[in-house]
Structure formats: structure tokens, C-alpha cells
Amino acid sequence: MSLPAVLLAAGSSPSPTPSESSTTTVPTLQDAQESAANTASWVEQNWSTWLAIGLKVLLVVVIAVVLRNVVLRAITKFIDRMNRTAESAEGTTLGGLLVNAERRRQRSQAIGSVLRSVASFLILGTAALMVLSSFQIDLAPLLASAGVAGVAIGFGARNLVTDFLSGVFMILEDQYGVGDSIDAGVASGEVVEVGLRVTKLRGADGEIWYVRNGEIKRIGNLSQGWATAGVDVTVRPSEDLDQVRAVLDEVAEKMAKEEPWNELLWGPIQILGLDSVLIDSMVVRLSAKTMPGKALTVERELRWRIKRAFDAADIRIVGGVPAAASEDEAADPADGVAAPSVFSNSDSPQVAATTPIASQRSGAK
């Protein structure tokens, strides 16, 4: 083809202008009708599936909410029944001594809180998984990720998990409660508050101890059942045992009849007999069953009464003021004489060692 023919062909074909290239295509009425028809056809084909999924999700949610309310109401009634049982026992004579209202209240609240949390977690968690499965979502990766995350959290917060589980079992088993005097190993005192993670104790000097439940390896509860008050009386071996027993019997009988000791003593004060016999003393042991936590109070009062009774009966307790020597007893003449001293002899080595150095040099010259 010749050059004029090529140029003529190029000029005859118009090039697109910038305005024409940037203009967007406007959908026509026919395109809109086709799109609406396709949408209506898709909805017509899938509406039954979506309706079934929606009804299934709604049914799962309704059942979960109703079941959760029923379970929570049952737990609340169970806790209220526990409180009513404690209040009825508190009205009796023995129950008032063994039941602490604040202890029962805190224990029931803690148990109710744990049960409600567990029930809500199980019911709502199961409902959420069922809703996700209704949308054809594969739950295997989700469950695997949750398992890995749970293991990681368990390793990272194992102390917290240990404290929580220990607190739950302590409360469920009623090992101790508010008002009890316990020995937890790491600390001892009166229980002020019992939590799922920390137990609060008040020590003998008024200090507050915060003990993690996971650190408690053993618990000695001094407030459950009854306590034992034991008193040892040490007298001279020359005392008349029959007289000592008679005085102790009188003190025990009188104390058991007086208030408030007649309520604190849950049994008679028993004289167990001689606990030990030594060259310069003998020990008589007494024992009594008392109200929990009142053993120390009974022991102090019993010692007070025994001391006054022994003074009135002229029975000497070992360790008291030594008896004065009688007039007819000859005094030892060596009592007022001091031991001989090496410094009394001027020729002794000790006296020579204390001589000043200057004096020794002058004597040498």
C-alpha cells in the first residue's frame, strides 16, 4: 500500500476523545429488569433455607434463655433453702453455738455465685456453638483454637487457677468459715472473709493476713466441734496428794456451777492425776471439754482459781517465793564468807602480773 493510502485510512478513522473514554456506561431499563428478575429468582430459590436457619437460631436462643432462667431460679431456691436451714438450726441451743450466720451467708453466696457462673457459661456457650453451626460454619478450627488458648491460659495463670479451684473445694466442703479460728500453716488467726482466691485472717496482734487458697496445704480448725482445756499444776513433792486432789475437786465443782463458765464448759473438769514426778516437783494435770475457741479463756480462769485456793490451803506451788528459814534451824557460818581470792597473796603470779611496768624497771636498776 502506498503512503497516501495509509494516511488517508488513518484520517478516515476518528480517534476517541478524552470525554468519550471517561464516560461510564449507564444501565438501561432492560438491565434493571434483568437484575430484579435475577434477585427475585435467587430469593425464591433460597427463602426456605434462610427461613429454616432463622427459625432454628430463634429456637436455640429461646431455649437457651428459658433454660438459663430456670436453672438460675433453681439455684436461687437451693441457696435460700440452705439459708433457712441454717437459720432454723441457729434458733436451737446447740445450733446457736455451732452455726455462724455470717459464715453461712458468705458460704451460700459463694456457692451460688459459682453455680450461676458455671450454668450460664455452659448454657450460653452451647447455644452460641449451635447458632454458628446453623450457618454452616466449620467449628473444628474454632474448637481447636479455643483448646490451645485454654491450655496457654492454664499454663500462664496456673497459680490463679489453683487458687480458684482450692477456694471452690474449701467452700463446698465447708472446711472453715467466717468466725472460725484456724491454723493455715503460713498464718493463723480468726477468719474474717472467705473468697474464691484469697482467705482473710486476723492474727492475735490484730494484723490482717491475706492467704492465697492455693498456698494452704493443711488447715487446723480450732472452732469446729469442741476444744480441750488443759492445765498443769506443779507442786512440791512433799505436799499431801489427797489434800491437793480435794482442793482441786472443790475448785472444779465450784467453777462448773458459776456463770458464764457453766455454758463454756461442755463437760466436768477432770483431774487426770500425776503427769510427772521429779526430785523437786510433781505435776498434776487437769482437763476439761469446752466450747470451741474458749479453751484458753477457761485455762486462765482455772489457773486463777487454783492459785487462790492453794494459797488459802497453804499449798506451795513450785516456783513461788522460797520459804523462810525457821528460827530453830542453825545458820550455816559459811554463808557470809566469801570465797578466797588469789589476790590476797602478795607473792602470787596474779599480783605480779598486775604490777606496773615502771615499778618493775625501777626495781631492776
C-alpha positions as CSV (number, residue, x, y, z in Angstrom):
1,M,0.0,0.0,0.0
2,S,1.3,3.5,-0.8
3,L,1.9,6.1,1.7
4,P,-1.0,8.4,0.6
5,A,-3.4,5.5,1.0
6,V,-2.1,4.8,4.6
7,L,-2.5,8.4,5.6
8,L,-6.0,8.5,4.1
9,A,-7.0,5.4,6.1
10,A,-5.7,6.9,9.3
11,G,-7.5,10.1,8.8
12,S,-10.8,8.4,8.0
13,S,-10.9,6.6,11.4
14,P,-11.7,9.0,14.1
15,S,-9.7,8.7,17.4
16,P,-11.7,8.7,20.7
17,T,-11.8,11.9,22.5
18,P,-10.9,12.1,26.3
19,S,-14.5,12.9,27.2
20,E,-15.9,9.8,25.4
21,S,-13.3,7.5,27.0
22,S,-14.1,8.6,30.6
23,T,-17.9,8.4,30.2
24,T,-19.4,5.4,32.2
25,T,-22.0,3.2,30.7
26,V,-25.5,3.9,32.1
27,P,-27.6,0.8,32.7
28,T,-30.7,0.7,30.7
29,L,-34.2,-0.2,31.8
30,Q,-33.8,-3.6,30.4
31,D,-30.6,-4.2,32.6
32,A,-32.5,-3.2,35.7
33,Q,-35.4,-5.5,34.9
34,E,-32.9,-8.4,34.4
35,S,-31.2,-7.7,37.7
36,A,-34.5,-7.6,39.6
37,A,-35.6,-10.8,37.9
38,N,-32.3,-12.5,39.0
39,T,-32.7,-11.3,42.6
40,A,-36.3,-12.4,42.8
41,S,-35.3,-15.8,41.4
42,W,-32.5,-16.1,43.9
43,V,-34.7,-15.2,46.8
44,E,-37.4,-17.6,45.6
45,Q,-34.9,-20.4,45.4
46,N,-33.3,-19.7,48.9
47,W,-36.0,-18.2,51.0
48,S,-37.0,-21.6,52.5
49,T,-33.4,-22.2,53.5
50,W,-33.0,-18.8,55.2
51,L,-36.3,-19.1,56.9
52,A,-35.3,-22.5,58.3
53,I,-32.0,-21.2,59.5
54,G,-33.7,-18.1,61.2
55,L,-36.3,-20.3,62.9
56,K,-33.6,-22.7,64.1
57,V,-31.5,-19.8,65.5
58,L,-34.5,-18.3,67.2
59,L,-35.5,-21.6,68.7
60,V,-31.9,-22.2,70.0
61,V,-31.8,-18.7,71.6
62,V,-35.3,-19.0,73.2
63,I,-34.5,-22.4,74.6
64,A,-31.1,-21.2,76.0
65,V,-32.7,-18.1,77.6
66,V,-35.6,-20.1,79.1
67,L,-33.3,-22.9,80.3
68,R,-30.8,-20.4,81.9
69,N,-33.6,-18.7,83.8
70,V,-35.0,-22.0,85.0
71,V,-31.6,-23.2,86.2
72,L,-30.7,-19.8,87.9
73,R,-34.1,-19.9,89.7
74,A,-33.5,-23.4,90.9
75,I,-30.0,-22.4,92.2
76,T,-31.5,-19.4,94.0
77,K,-34.1,-21.6,95.7
78,F,-31.4,-24.1,96.7
79,I,-29.4,-21.3,98.3
80,D,-32.4,-19.9,100.1
81,R,-33.2,-23.3,101.4
82,M,-29.6,-23.6,102.7
83,N,-30.1,-20.2,104.5
84,R,-33.4,-21.2,106.0
85,T,-31.9,-24.5,107.3
86,A,-29.1,-22.5,108.9
87,E,-31.5,-20.0,110.5
88,S,-33.6,-22.8,111.9
89,A,-30.6,-24.5,113.4
90,E,-29.4,-21.2,114.8
91,G,-32.6,-21.0,116.9
92,T,-31.7,-24.1,118.9
93,T,-29.4,-24.1,121.9
94,L,-26.7,-26.2,120.4
95,G,-27.2,-24.9,116.9
96,G,-26.6,-21.3,118.1
97,L,-23.2,-22.4,119.3
98,L,-22.2,-24.3,116.2
99,V,-23.8,-22.1,113.4
100,N,-22.5,-18.7,112.5
101,A,-25.0,-16.7,110.5
102,E,-22.4,-14.6,108.6
103,R,-20.4,-17.7,107.8
104,R,-23.4,-19.5,106.4
105,R,-24.4,-16.4,104.4
106,Q,-21.0,-15.9,102.8
107,R,-20.7,-19.6,102.1
108,S,-24.1,-19.8,100.4
109,Q,-23.4,-16.7,98.4
110,A,-20.1,-18.1,97.2
111,I,-21.6,-21.4,96.2
112,G,-24.5,-19.6,94.4
113,S,-22.1,-17.4,92.5
114,V,-20.0,-20.3,91.3
115,L,-23.1,-22.4,90.3
116,R,-24.6,-19.5,88.4
117,S,-21.4,-18.7,86.6
118,V,-20.9,-22.3,85.6
119,A,-24.5,-22.8,84.5
120,S,-24.5,-19.6,82.4
121,F,-21.2,-20.4,80.8
122,L,-22.3,-23.9,79.8
123,I,-25.8,-23.0,78.5
124,L,-24.8,-19.8,76.6
125,G,-21.6,-21.4,75.2
126,T,-23.5,-24.4,73.9
127,A,-26.2,-22.1,72.4
128,A,-23.5,-20.0,70.6
129,L,-21.9,-23.1,69.1
130,M,-25.3,-24.3,67.9
131,V,-26.0,-20.9,66.3
132,L,-22.7,-21.0,64.5
133,S,-23.3,-24.5,63.2
134,S,-26.7,-23.4,61.9
135,F,-24.9,-21.0,59.4
136,Q,-22.8,-24.0,58.1
137,I,-19.6,-22.7,59.8
138,D,-17.0,-25.3,60.4
139,L,-16.4,-25.4,64.2
140,A,-13.4,-27.7,64.2
141,P,-10.8,-24.8,63.8
142,L,-12.7,-22.7,66.3
143,L,-12.7,-25.5,68.9
144,A,-9.1,-26.3,68.3
145,S,-8.1,-22.7,68.7
146,A,-10.1,-22.4,71.9
147,G,-8.4,-25.6,73.2
148,V,-5.0,-24.2,72.5
149,A,-5.9,-20.8,74.1
150,G,-7.2,-22.6,77.2
151,V,-4.0,-24.6,77.6
152,A,-1.9,-21.5,77.2
153,I,-4.0,-19.5,79.7
154,G,-3.9,-22.5,82.1
155,F,-0.1,-22.6,82.0
156,G,0.3,-18.9,82.2
157,A,-2.2,-18.4,85.1
158,R,-1.8,-21.7,86.8
159,N,-1.4,-20.1,90.2
160,L,-4.7,-18.2,89.7
161,V,-6.4,-21.4,88.6
162,T,-5.0,-23.3,91.6
163,D,-6.2,-20.7,94.0
164,F,-9.7,-20.6,92.4
165,L,-10.1,-24.4,92.5
166,S,-8.8,-24.7,96.0
167,G,-11.2,-21.9,97.1
168,V,-14.2,-23.7,95.5
169,F,-13.5,-27.0,97.2
170,M,-12.8,-25.3,100.6
171,I,-16.2,-23.6,100.4
172,L,-18.1,-26.7,99.1
173,E,-16.6,-28.9,101.8
174,D,-17.1,-26.3,104.5
175,Q,-13.6,-26.7,105.8
176,Y,-13.8,-23.3,107.6
177,G,-15.8,-20.1,107.6
178,V,-16.2,-16.6,109.0
179,G,-15.6,-16.6,112.7
180,D,-13.5,-19.8,112.8
181,S,-10.0,-19.8,114.4
182,I,-7.8,-21.7,112.1
183,D,-4.1,-22.6,111.6
184,A,-3.3,-22.5,107.9
185,G,0.4,-23.2,108.2
186,V,1.6,-19.9,106.7
187,A,-0.6,-17.9,109.1
188,S,-3.1,-18.4,111.9
189,G,-5.9,-16.4,113.3
190,E,-9.7,-15.7,113.0
191,V,-11.3,-15.9,109.6
192,V,-12.6,-12.6,108.6
193,E,-13.6,-13.3,105.0
194,V,-13.6,-16.3,102.7
195,G,-13.1,-15.7,99.0
196,L,-12.6,-18.0,95.9
197,R,-9.0,-16.8,95.6
198,V,-7.9,-15.3,99.0
199,T,-8.8,-16.0,102.6
200,K,-8.5,-13.1,105.0
201,L,-7.4,-13.8,108.6
202,R,-7.0,-11.6,111.6
203,G,-4.0,-12.5,113.8
204,A,-3.6,-12.5,117.5
205,D,-2.0,-9.0,117.4
206,G,-4.7,-7.6,115.2
207,E,-2.9,-7.8,111.9
208,I,-4.7,-8.9,108.7
209,W,-3.3,-11.8,106.8
210,Y,-4.2,-12.3,103.1
211,V,-3.5,-16.0,102.3
212,R,-3.9,-17.4,98.8
213,N,-6.0,-20.5,98.9
214,G,-3.6,-22.4,96.7
215,E,-0.8,-21.9,99.3
216,I,-2.8,-23.6,102.1
217,K,-1.6,-27.2,102.3
218,R,-3.2,-28.0,105.7
219,I,-5.8,-26.4,107.8
220,G,-6.3,-26.8,111.6
221,N,-9.8,-25.6,112.5
222,L,-9.9,-24.7,116.2
223,S,-13.6,-23.8,116.1
224,Q,-15.4,-27.0,115.0
225,G,-16.9,-29.4,117.5
226,W,-15.3,-28.8,120.8
227,A,-11.9,-27.8,122.4
228,T,-9.9,-29.1,125.3
229,A,-8.6,-27.0,128.1
230,G,-5.5,-28.5,129.9
231,V,-3.9,-27.1,133.0
232,D,-0.7,-28.4,134.7
233,V,-0.2,-27.7,138.4
234,T,3.3,-28.0,139.7
235,V,3.7,-28.5,143.5
236,R,6.4,-29.7,145.8
237,P,6.8,-33.5,146.2
238,S,6.3,-33.2,149.9
239,E,2.7,-32.0,149.5
240,D,-0.2,-34.3,150.6
241,L,-1.7,-35.6,147.4
242,D,-5.1,-36.2,149.0
243,Q,-5.3,-32.6,150.1
244,V,-4.2,-31.4,146.6
245,R,-6.9,-33.5,145.0
246,A,-9.6,-32.3,147.5
247,V,-8.7,-28.6,146.8
248,L,-8.8,-29.2,143.0
249,D,-12.1,-31.0,143.2
250,E,-13.6,-28.1,145.1
251,V,-12.3,-25.6,142.6
252,A,-13.6,-27.6,139.7
253,E,-17.1,-28.1,141.2
254,K,-17.5,-24.5,142.1
255,M,-16.4,-23.2,138.7
256,A,-18.7,-25.6,136.8
257,K,-21.7,-24.1,138.7
258,E,-21.0,-20.4,138.2
259,E,-21.9,-18.3,135.1
260,P,-20.7,-18.0,132.4
261,W,-18.4,-20.9,133.0
262,N,-21.3,-23.4,133.2
263,E,-22.0,-22.6,129.5
264,L,-18.4,-22.6,128.3
265,L,-17.7,-26.0,130.0
266,W,-19.2,-28.8,128.0
267,G,-18.1,-31.5,130.5
268,P,-16.8,-31.8,134.0
269,I,-13.3,-30.7,134.9
270,Q,-11.4,-33.9,135.3
271,I,-8.3,-34.5,137.4
272,L,-6.2,-36.9,135.3
273,G,-3.6,-37.5,138.1
274,L,0.1,-37.1,138.3
275,D,1.7,-36.3,135.0
276,S,5.3,-36.5,136.2
277,V,7.2,-36.9,139.5
278,L,10.7,-35.3,139.8
279,I,13.1,-34.8,142.6
280,D,12.0,-31.3,143.4
281,S,8.4,-31.2,142.0
282,M,5.4,-33.1,140.8
283,V,2.9,-32.1,138.1
284,V,-0.9,-32.7,138.4
285,R,-2.8,-32.4,135.2
286,L,-6.4,-31.2,134.8
287,S,-8.5,-31.4,131.6
288,A,-12.0,-30.1,130.5
289,K,-14.0,-30.1,127.3
290,T,-15.0,-26.6,126.4
291,M,-16.8,-24.6,123.8
292,P,-14.8,-24.2,120.5
293,G,-12.4,-21.3,120.8
294,K,-12.8,-20.9,124.5
295,A,-10.1,-23.3,125.8
296,L,-7.6,-20.5,126.5
297,T,-10.2,-18.5,128.5
298,V,-11.1,-21.5,130.6
299,E,-7.5,-22.3,131.3
300,R,-6.7,-18.8,132.5
301,E,-9.7,-18.7,134.9
302,L,-8.9,-22.2,136.2
303,R,-5.3,-21.3,137.0
304,W,-6.5,-18.1,138.7
305,R,-8.9,-20.1,140.9
306,I,-6.3,-22.9,141.7
307,K,-3.7,-20.3,142.8
308,R,-6.1,-18.6,145.2
309,A,-7.3,-22.0,146.6
310,F,-3.8,-23.2,147.1
311,D,-2.8,-20.0,148.9
312,A,-5.8,-20.4,151.2
313,A,-4.9,-24.1,151.8
314,D,-1.2,-23.3,152.4
315,I,-0.1,-25.5,149.4
316,R,3.1,-24.1,147.9
317,I,3.4,-24.1,144.1
318,V,6.9,-24.7,142.9
319,G,8.5,-21.5,141.5
320,G,7.0,-19.2,144.1
321,V,8.7,-17.3,146.9
322,P,11.2,-19.5,148.8
323,A,10.2,-20.4,152.3
324,A,11.9,-18.5,155.1
325,A,14.3,-20.5,157.4
326,S,12.9,-21.4,160.8
327,E,14.4,-19.9,163.9
328,D,15.5,-23.2,165.4
329,E,17.5,-24.0,162.3
330,A,21.2,-23.2,162.8
331,A,22.5,-20.9,160.2
332,D,25.4,-22.0,158.1
333,P,28.5,-20.0,159.2
334,A,30.0,-20.2,155.7
335,D,27.0,-18.4,154.2
336,G,28.6,-14.9,154.9
337,V,32.1,-15.8,154.0
338,A,33.3,-15.0,150.5
339,A,35.5,-17.4,148.5
340,P,39.3,-17.0,148.9
341,S,40.9,-14.9,146.3
342,V,44.3,-15.3,144.7
343,F,44.9,-11.5,145.0
344,S,45.1,-11.9,148.8
345,N,48.6,-13.3,148.5
346,S,51.2,-10.7,147.5
347,D,53.6,-13.3,146.1
348,S,51.0,-14.9,143.7
349,P,51.6,-14.7,139.9
350,Q,48.3,-12.8,139.6
351,V,49.6,-10.0,141.8
352,A,52.9,-9.9,139.9
353,A,51.1,-9.6,136.6
354,T,49.2,-6.6,137.8
355,T,52.3,-4.7,139.0
356,P,53.0,-1.6,136.8
357,I,55.9,-1.9,134.3
358,A,57.6,1.2,135.6
359,S,57.9,-0.2,139.1
360,Q,59.5,-3.4,137.7
361,R,62.1,-1.4,135.8
362,S,63.0,0.8,138.8
363,G,63.4,-2.3,140.9
364,A,65.7,-3.8,138.3
365,K,68.1,-0.8,138.4
